[in-house]
């Protein structure tokens, strides 16, 4: 159970950090992107809106993980959603990164993190259920 809670809290913090990015100036995003070798679009209102909504969405996923982390066994089936969601997100990032010919470093770290965290949730969920039933 302890491993499951730690993994869920790591996920929560990882996603909640996205809330910090919402108010950052656009220049910060362009600087980060340029350092990674990605040309970022100009600061059109549509682009600004969707990038900030993306960070808000990631932050809300963090809230979901906080709810799960507080009492994981209460939300048994939602743990499967969280685990498979992380694995699927990793696949989407991998396919998207390859499809759009992004520099490997811009997506591979997150892909690996999502695969590891998703697998750990599945593993620890099974152990926690066995502990609870014993």
Steps between C-alpha positions, in 0.01 A plus 500: 500500500785736582655457155165574335451817705852624426455436127166681497648799687788514252245507218299769678800727551624440145167613354421772757821680404326588174289757686819703552543535124158656433590861590856492360578749222508363145869589473574235762340233281688610191830498693436148631396377155802654330730331752343167403537575129129548430373802310192628682220692325458871545294632788163493327201513737383154385842348573524671839153381594559134410842477660365641825196269482738206452684594820167539682391156380824341616454675836149359536639153433724573798191570711363162389821334622478685835151356549628152419811534719303592810313166510595277205296193593181706514539569126605154376372526144624857466850370568470297180392815315801685641746223412371433150457873443868558578603214271278630221628854548853365466405328174337819367809702588727246330291485183455878492870567554595264220223618266590867536877429485566668832844471658511169689584665834182713490271204555689184593551594867126548554423182306729300728362668814138432397578136417678446832233673710215320322669164547573573866137589567390170345757307701436672833122493449513121476716478813275741693189299412670178612604667829148629556346159437746318729 
